[in-house]
Amino acid sequence: MAMTDARCRTAQPGPKLQKLTDGGGLQLWGQPSGARLWRLAYRSGGKQKLLALGVYPTISLARARQAREDAKRLLADGIDPALEKKRRAQELSNAVTFRAVADEYVAKLKREGRAEATIAKTEWLLAFADADLGAKPIRAVDAPAVLKVLRAVENRGRYESARRLRSTIGSVVRYAVATARADADPTYALRGALIQVRATPRAAITEPKALGALLRAIDGFEGHPGTRIALQLMAYLFPRPGELRAAEWVEFDFERAIWTIPGARTKMRRPHRVPLAKQAVELLVALRQLSGGGAFLFPGARSSSRPISDNTLNAALRRLGYAKDEVTAHGFRATASSLLNESGRWHPDAIERQLAHVEGNEARAAYARGEHWDERVAMMQWWADHLDRLKRDGVTRQDCTPRLVTAV
């Protein structure tokens, strides 16, 4: 008995699979879950077979009947419809290259609002893979092909880049898997295949006397005044270097003495507030006279539409005579973390909040939602004053009386 569209619509699920037939092998399977699936029963090569035609109502009765007629024509030509469907799917898959999926993946990151630095880093890494993998069908990207790319990066001595490239390639292929254009991520098979390099912490000065000497050296910096002020602000505020380097004047509230770093520029993708000690405010006021009235605190030398390069501050430290294994711009964060904790004056959570660290322990994080703002304001002023004392006196011990830290 031929089916009607009304009969397809009103078919009710039962406790067992129900089959409605339309003739010529076309069936509508009613699943106990309520799903209705088109199936075509046919014989090929002396065997009974079944071809999936889609889901009702996405595939209407008329379209299902057309698919049945198409299958009959293939059978008349001696072609198995299921094998032909698989062949066409393979052709379509081969037309999708690694480069095409990688471009889609990057576009997805942009839609998610990822930081420009993250996007640029991802594109830079994928460029290493493009020559060997770019034109390759995504399903044909296997472990040996990926390893060849990674080995080429390792052979240039860029071990960390190779490790990150493996992760990025894996992200692209997993995106293809999620969108039904690949079967598995080949980078899982490469775990342990790359050269492991022991991570070394960024160099930082944590001995008070040496820190005082560094601060005096920065005050005497003979390069661009804006670079000197940037180093001074790194010491007073200890942000991530990229956050300060690309800072814009609109982020600063001088009346309330607060710098609000937008979430788009923070590592944790959330806005971060920095209390400004009076010393920091004075430096910013002086800097504004130097920056030329543009958007950035530290405009580049070639164009005021871009900030200084990410190497500017470390290059200034090298110019002051400090080697890269002695101090780095990022090391000011470790300096502040170490000395603030050692002082015994401040709650560890206040220090971590000011460093914009996210609590890794979920249970602890649930009880530490407060920003400790008032304590952070006091702490940042104390820290600026403390640095001034170290710079002025060259003391070898912290000028503070430890006190008990109260629970919050």
Contacts in CASP RR format, 6 or more apart in sequence:
PFRMAT RR
TARGET T0000
AUTHOR 0000-0000-0000
METHOD contacts of the structure
MODEL  1
MAMTDARCRTAQPGPKLQKLTDGGGLQLWGQPSGARLWRLAYRSGGKQKL
LALGVYPTISLARARQAREDAKRLLADGIDPALEKKRRAQELSNAVTFRA
VADEYVAKLKREGRAEATIAKTEWLLAFADADLGAKPIRAVDAPAVLKVL
RAVENRGRYESARRLRSTIGSVVRYAVATARADADPTYALRGALIQVRAT
PRAAITEPKALGALLRAIDGFEGHPGTRIALQLMAYLFPRPGELRAAEWV
EFDFERAIWTIPGARTKMRRPHRVPLAKQAVELLVALRQLSGGGAFLFPG
ARSSSRPISDNTLNAALRRLGYAKDEVTAHGFRATASSLLNESGRWHPDA
IERQLAHVEGNEARAAYARGEHWDERVAMMQWWADHLDRLKRDGVTRQDC
TPRLVTAV
1 21 0 8 1.000
2 22 0 8 1.000
2 23 0 8 1.000
3 20 0 8 1.000
3 21 0 8 1.000
3 22 0 8 1.000
3 28 0 8 1.000
3 61 0 8 1.000
4 61 0 8 1.000
5 60 0 8 1.000
5 61 0 8 1.000
7 20 0 8 1.000
8 20 0 8 1.000
8 28 0 8 1.000
8 36 0 8 1.000
8 56 0 8 1.000
8 57 0 8 1.000
8 61 0 8 1.000
9 57 0 8 1.000
11 18 0 8 1.000
11 20 0 8 1.000
11 28 0 8 1.000
11 30 0 8 1.000
11 36 0 8 1.000
13 30 0 8 1.000
13 31 0 8 1.000
13 32 0 8 1.000
13 33 0 8 1.000
13 34 0 8 1.000
14 30 0 8 1.000
14 32 0 8 1.000
15 32 0 8 1.000
16 32 0 8 1.000
17 29 0 8 1.000
17 30 0 8 1.000
17 31 0 8 1.000
17 32 0 8 1.000
18 29 0 8 1.000
18 30 0 8 1.000
19 27 0 8 1.000
19 28 0 8 1.000
19 29 0 8 1.000
19 30 0 8 1.000
20 27 0 8 1.000
20 28 0 8 1.000
20 30 0 8 1.000
21 27 0 8 1.000
22 28 0 8 1.000
22 61 0 8 1.000
22 64 0 8 1.000
22 65 0 8 1.000
22 68 0 8 1.000
24 68 0 8 1.000
25 40 0 8 1.000
25 41 0 8 1.000
25 42 0 8 1.000
25 68 0 8 1.000
26 38 0 8 1.000
26 39 0 8 1.000
26 40 0 8 1.000
26 53 0 8 1.000
26 64 0 8 1.000
26 65 0 8 1.000
26 68 0 8 1.000
27 38 0 8 1.000
27 39 0 8 1.000
27 40 0 8 1.000
27 41 0 8 1.000
28 36 0 8 1.000
28 37 0 8 1.000
28 38 0 8 1.000
28 39 0 8 1.000
28 56 0 8 1.000
28 64 0 8 1.000
29 36 0 8 1.000
29 37 0 8 1.000
29 38 0 8 1.000
29 39 0 8 1.000
30 36 0 8 1.000
30 37 0 8 1.000
31 37 0 8 1.000
35 55 0 8 1.000
36 55 0 8 1.000
36 56 0 8 1.000
36 57 0 8 1.000
37 52 0 8 1.000
37 54 0 8 1.000
37 55 0 8 1.000
37 56 0 8 1.000
38 52 0 8 1.000
38 53 0 8 1.000
38 54 0 8 1.000
38 55 0 8 1.000
38 56 0 8 1.000
38 59 0 8 1.000
38 64 0 8 1.000
38 67 0 8 1.000
39 50 0 8 1.000
39 51 0 8 1.000
39 52 0 8 1.000
39 53 0 8 1.000
40 50 0 8 1.000
40 51 0 8 1.000
40 53 0 8 1.000
40 67 0 8 1.000
40 68 0 8 1.000
40 71 0 8 1.000
40 81 0 8 1.000
41 48 0 8 1.000
41 49 0 8 1.000
41 50 0 8 1.000
42 48 0 8 1.000
42 49 0 8 1.000
42 50 0 8 1.000
42 51 0 8 1.000
42 71 0 8 1.000
42 75 0 8 1.000
42 81 0 8 1.000
43 49 0 8 1.000
44 75 0 8 1.000
44 78 0 8 1.000
44 80 0 8 1.000
44 81 0 8 1.000
44 82 0 8 1.000
45 80 0 8 1.000
49 80 0 8 1.000
49 82 0 8 1.000
51 71 0 8 1.000
51 81 0 8 1.000
51 82 0 8 1.000
51 85 0 8 1.000
53 59 0 8 1.000
53 64 0 8 1.000
53 67 0 8 1.000
53 68 0 8 1.000
54 64 0 8 1.000
56 64 0 8 1.000
59 67 0 8 1.000
70 81 0 8 1.000
71 81 0 8 1.000
74 80 0 8 1.000
74 81 0 8 1.000
74 84 0 8 1.000
75 81 0 8 1.000
93 137 0 8 1.000
93 138 0 8 1.000
93 139 0 8 1.000
93 181 0 8 1.000
94 137 0 8 1.000
94 139 0 8 1.000
94 140 0 8 1.000
95 137 0 8 1.000
96 137 0 8 1.000
96 138 0 8 1.000
96 139 0 8 1.000
96 176 0 8 1.000
96 181 0 8 1.000
97 134 0 8 1.000
97 135 0 8 1.000
97 136 0 8 1.000
97 137 0 8 1.000
97 138 0 8 1.000
98 129 0 8 1.000
98 133 0 8 1.000
98 134 0 8 1.000
98 135 0 8 1.000
98 136 0 8 1.000
98 137 0 8 1.000
98 138 0 8 1.000
98 141 0 8 1.000
98 172 0 8 1.000
98 173 0 8 1.000
99 130 0 8 1.000
99 133 0 8 1.000
99 134 0 8 1.000
99 135 0 8 1.000
100 138 0 8 1.000
101 138 0 8 1.000
101 172 0 8 1.000
101 173 0 8 1.000
101 175 0 8 1.000
101 176 0 8 1.000
101 179 0 8 1.000
101 181 0 8 1.000
101 182 0 8 1.000
102 126 0 8 1.000
102 129 0 8 1.000
102 130 0 8 1.000
102 134 0 8 1.000
102 172 0 8 1.000
104 175 0 8 1.000
105 171 0 8 1.000
105 172 0 8 1.000
105 175 0 8 1.000
106 119 0 8 1.000
106 122 0 8 1.000
106 123 0 8 1.000
106 126 0 8 1.000
108 175 0 8 1.000
109 118 0 8 1.000
109 119 0 8 1.000
109 122 0 8 1.000
110 119 0 8 1.000
113 264 0 8 1.000
114 269 0 8 1.000
115 264 0 8 1.000
115 265 0 8 1.000
115 269 0 8 1.000
116 264 0 8 1.000
117 242 0 8 1.000
122 168 0 8 1.000
125 161 0 8 1.000
125 164 0 8 1.000
125 165 0 8 1.000
125 168 0 8 1.000
126 168 0 8 1.000
126 169 0 8 1.000
126 172 0 8 1.000
128 149 0 8 1.000
128 152 0 8 1.000
128 153 0 8 1.000
128 161 0 8 1.000
128 165 0 8 1.000
129 146 0 8 1.000
129 149 0 8 1.000
129 165 0 8 1.000
129 169 0 8 1.000
132 145 0 8 1.000
132 148 0 8 1.000
132 149 0 8 1.000
132 152 0 8 1.000
133 141 0 8 1.000
133 145 0 8 1.000
133 146 0 8 1.000
133 149 0 8 1.000
133 169 0 8 1.000
136 145 0 8 1.000
138 173 0 8 1.000
138 176 0 8 1.000
138 181 0 8 1.000
138 182 0 8 1.000
139 181 0 8 1.000
139 182 0 8 1.000
139 183 0 8 1.000
141 169 0 8 1.000
141 173 0 8 1.000
141 182 0 8 1.000
141 186 0 8 1.000
142 186 0 8 1.000
143 186 0 8 1.000
143 187 0 8 1.000
143 189 0 8 1.000
143 190 0 8 1.000
145 186 0 8 1.000
146 166 0 8 1.000
146 169 0 8 1.000
146 186 0 8 1.000
146 187 0 8 1.000
146 190 0 8 1.000
147 190 0 8 1.000
147 193 0 8 1.000
149 165 0 8 1.000
149 169 0 8 1.000
150 162 0 8 1.000
150 165 0 8 1.000
150 166 0 8 1.000
150 190 0 8 1.000
150 193 0 8 1.000
150 194 0 8 1.000
151 162 0 8 1.000
153 161 0 8 1.000
153 162 0 8 1.000
153 165 0 8 1.000
154 162 0 8 1.000
154 194 0 8 1.000
154 195 0 8 1.000
159 194 0 8 1.000
159 195 0 8 1.000
159 196 0 8 1.000
159 197 0 8 1.000
160 197 0 8 1.000
162 194 0 8 1.000
162 195 0 8 1.000
163 194 0 8 1.000
166 187 0 8 1.000
166 190 0 8 1.000
166 194 0 8 1.000
167 187 0 8 1.000
169 187 0 8 1.000
170 185 0 8 1.000
170 186 0 8 1.000
170 187 0 8 1.000
173 182 0 8 1.000
173 184 0 8 1.000
173 185 0 8 1.000
173 186 0 8 1.000
173 187 0 8 1.000
174 185 0 8 1.000
176 182 0 8 1.000
177 183 0 8 1.000
177 184 0 8 1.000
177 185 0 8 1.000
201 334 0 8 1.000
202 328 0 8 1.000
202 330 0 8 1.000
202 331 0 8 1.000
202 334 0 8 1.000
203 324 0 8 1.000
203 325 0 8 1.000
203 326 0 8 1.000
203 327 0 8 1.000
203 328 0 8 1.000
203 331 0 8 1.000
204 327 0 8 1.000
204 328 0 8 1.000
204 330 0 8 1.000
204 331 0 8 1.000
204 332 0 8 1.000
204 333 0 8 1.000
204 334 0 8 1.000
204 335 0 8 1.000
204 338 0 8 1.000
205 211 0 8 1.000
205 214 0 8 1.000
205 326 0 8 1.000
205 327 0 8 1.000
205 331 0 8 1.000
205 335 0 8 1.000
206 334 0 8 1.000
206 335 0 8 1.000
206 338 0 8 1.000
206 339 0 8 1.000
208 339 0 8 1.000
208 390 0 8 1.000
208 394 0 8 1.000
208 395 0 8 1.000
208 396 0 8 1.000
208 397 0 8 1.000
208 398 0 8 1.000
209 390 0 8 1.000
209 394 0 8 1.000
209 395 0 8 1.000
209 396 0 8 1.000
211 335 0 8 1.000
211 339 0 8 1.000
211 387 0 8 1.000
211 390 0 8 1.000
212 387 0 8 1.000
212 390 0 8 1.000
212 391 0 8 1.000
212 394 0 8 1.000
213 394 0 8 1.000
214 320 0 8 1.000
214 322 0 8 1.000
214 327 0 8 1.000
215 235 0 8 1.000
215 387 0 8 1.000
215 390 0 8 1.000
215 391 0 8 1.000
216 391 0 8 1.000
217 320 0 8 1.000
217 321 0 8 1.000
217 322 0 8 1.000
218 228 0 8 1.000
218 231 0 8 1.000
218 232 0 8 1.000
218 235 0 8 1.000
218 320 0 8 1.000
219 228 0 8 1.000
219 232 0 8 1.000
219 391 0 8 1.000
220 228 0 8 1.000
221 227 0 8 1.000
221 228 0 8 1.000
221 231 0 8 1.000
221 316 0 8 1.000
221 319 0 8 1.000
221 320 0 8 1.000
223 316 0 8 1.000
223 319 0 8 1.000
225 290 0 8 1.000
226 287 0 8 1.000
226 290 0 8 1.000
226 291 0 8 1.000
226 298 0 8 1.000
227 298 0 8 1.000
227 308 0 8 1.000
227 312 0 8 1.000
227 313 0 8 1.000
227 316 0 8 1.000
228 316 0 8 1.000
229 283 0 8 1.000
229 286 0 8 1.000
229 287 0 8 1.000
229 290 0 8 1.000
230 244 0 8 1.000
230 245 0 8 1.000
230 297 0 8 1.000
230 298 0 8 1.000
230 308 0 8 1.000
230 312 0 8 1.000
230 313 0 8 1.000
230 316 0 8 1.000
231 313 0 8 1.000
231 316 0 8 1.000
231 317 0 8 1.000
231 329 0 8 1.000
232 283 0 8 1.000
233 244 0 8 1.000
233 280 0 8 1.000
233 283 0 8 1.000
233 284 0 8 1.000
234 241 0 8 1.000
234 244 0 8 1.000
234 313 0 8 1.000
234 329 0 8 1.000
234 332 0 8 1.000
235 332 0 8 1.000
235 335 0 8 1.000
235 387 0 8 1.000
236 277 0 8 1.000
236 279 0 8 1.000
236 280 0 8 1.000
236 283 0 8 1.000
236 380 0 8 1.000
236 383 0 8 1.000
236 384 0 8 1.000
236 387 0 8 1.000
237 244 0 8 1.000
237 259 0 8 1.000
237 274 0 8 1.000
237 276 0 8 1.000
237 280 0 8 1.000
237 380 0 8 1.000
238 332 0 8 1.000
238 333 0 8 1.000
238 335 0 8 1.000
238 336 0 8 1.000
238 337 0 8 1.000
238 354 0 8 1.000
238 355 0 8 1.000
239 261 0 8 1.000
239 274 0 8 1.000
239 333 0 8 1.000
239 356 0 8 1.000
240 266 0 8 1.000
240 267 0 8 1.000
240 330 0 8 1.000
240 333 0 8 1.000
240 356 0 8 1.000
241 310 0 8 1.000
241 313 0 8 1.000
241 329 0 8 1.000
241 330 0 8 1.000
242 265 0 8 1.000
242 310 0 8 1.000
243 261 0 8 1.000
243 265 0 8 1.000
243 266 0 8 1.000
243 272 0 8 1.000
244 297 0 8 1.000
244 298 0 8 1.000
245 298 0 8 1.000
245 307 0 8 1.000
245 308 0 8 1.000
245 310 0 8 1.000
245 312 0 8 1.000
245 313 0 8 1.000
246 265 0 8 1.000
246 296 0 8 1.000
246 307 0 8 1.000
247 259 0 8 1.000
247 261 0 8 1.000
247 296 0 8 1.000
247 297 0 8 1.000
247 298 0 8 1.000
247 307 0 8 1.000
248 295 0 8 1.000
248 296 0 8 1.000
248 297 0 8 1.000
249 288 0 8 1.000
249 291 0 8 1.000
249 293 0 8 1.000
249 294 0 8 1.000
249 295 0 8 1.000
249 296 0 8 1.000
249 297 0 8 1.000
250 295 0 8 1.000
251 259 0 8 1.000
251 260 0 8 1.000
251 261 0 8 1.000
251 262 0 8 1.000
252 258 0 8 1.000
252 259 0 8 1.000
252 260 0 8 1.000
252 276 0 8 1.000
252 284 0 8 1.000
253 259 0 8 1.000
253 260 0 8 1.000
254 281 0 8 1.000
254 284 0 8 1.000
254 285 0 8 1.000
257 275 0 8 1.000
257 276 0 8 1.000
257 277 0 8 1.000
257 278 0 8 1.000
257 281 0 8 1.000
258 273 0 8 1.000
258 274 0 8 1.000
258 275 0 8 1.000
258 276 0 8 1.000
259 273 0 8 1.000
259 274 0 8 1.000
259 276 0 8 1.000
260 271 0 8 1.000
260 272 0 8 1.000
260 273 0 8 1.000
260 274 0 8 1.000
261 271 0 8 1.000
261 272 0 8 1.000
261 273 0 8 1.000
261 274 0 8 1.000
262 271 0 8 1.000
263 269 0 8 1.000
263 270 0 8 1.000
263 271 0 8 1.000
263 272 0 8 1.000
266 272 0 8 1.000
266 356 0 8 1.000
267 356 0 8 1.000
268 356 0 8 1.000
268 358 0 8 1.000
272 356 0 8 1.000
273 371 0 8 1.000
273 373 0 8 1.000
274 354 0 8 1.000
274 380 0 8 1.000
275 373 0 8 1.000
275 376 0 8 1.000
275 377 0 8 1.000
275 380 0 8 1.000
275 381 0 8 1.000
276 284 0 8 1.000
276 380 0 8 1.000
277 380 0 8 1.000
277 381 0 8 1.000
277 383 0 8 1.000
277 384 0 8 1.000
277 385 0 8 1.000
278 381 0 8 1.000
278 384 0 8 1.000
279 384 0 8 1.000
279 385 0 8 1.000
279 388 0 8 1.000
280 384 0 8 1.000
284 297 0 8 1.000
287 297 0 8 1.000
291 297 0 8 1.000
291 298 0 8 1.000
291 299 0 8 1.000
292 299 0 8 1.000
292 304 0 8 1.000
294 304 0 8 1.000
295 305 0 8 1.000
296 304 0 8 1.000
296 306 0 8 1.000
296 307 0 8 1.000
297 307 0 8 1.000
298 307 0 8 1.000
298 308 0 8 1.000
298 312 0 8 1.000
299 305 0 8 1.000
299 306 0 8 1.000
299 307 0 8 1.000
299 308 0 8 1.000
300 306 0 8 1.000
300 307 0 8 1.000
300 308 0 8 1.000
300 309 0 8 1.000
301 308 0 8 1.000
313 329 0 8 1.000
314 324 0 8 1.000
314 328 0 8 1.000
314 329 0 8 1.000
317 327 0 8 1.000
317 328 0 8 1.000
317 329 0 8 1.000
318 324 0 8 1.000
333 355 0 8 1.000
336 351 0 8 1.000
336 355 0 8 1.000
336 383 0 8 1.000
337 351 0 8 1.000
337 355 0 8 1.000
339 386 0 8 1.000
339 398 0 8 1.000
340 346 0 8 1.000
340 351 0 8 1.000
340 379 0 8 1.000
340 383 0 8 1.000
341 348 0 8 1.000
341 351 0 8 1.000
342 398 0 8 1.000
343 386 0 8 1.000
343 398 0 8 1.000
343 400 0 8 1.000
343 402 0 8 1.000
344 400 0 8 1.000
344 402 0 8 1.000
344 403 0 8 1.000
344 405 0 8 1.000
345 379 0 8 1.000
345 382 0 8 1.000
345 400 0 8 1.000
345 402 0 8 1.000
345 403 0 8 1.000
345 405 0 8 1.000
346 375 0 8 1.000
346 379 0 8 1.000
346 405 0 8 1.000
347 372 0 8 1.000
347 375 0 8 1.000
347 405 0 8 1.000
347 406 0 8 1.000
347 408 0 8 1.000
348 405 0 8 1.000
349 368 0 8 1.000
349 372 0 8 1.000
349 408 0 8 1.000
350 372 0 8 1.000
350 375 0 8 1.000
350 376 0 8 1.000
350 379 0 8 1.000
351 379 0 8 1.000
352 359 0 8 1.000
353 370 0 8 1.000
353 371 0 8 1.000
353 372 0 8 1.000
353 376 0 8 1.000
354 376 0 8 1.000
354 379 0 8 1.000
354 380 0 8 1.000
358 365 0 8 1.000
359 365 0 8 1.000
359 368 0 8 1.000
368 408 0 8 1.000
370 408 0 8 1.000
372 408 0 8 1.000
386 398 0 8 1.000
386 399 0 8 1.000
386 400 0 8 1.000
389 395 0 8 1.000
389 399 0 8 1.000
393 399 0 8 1.000
END
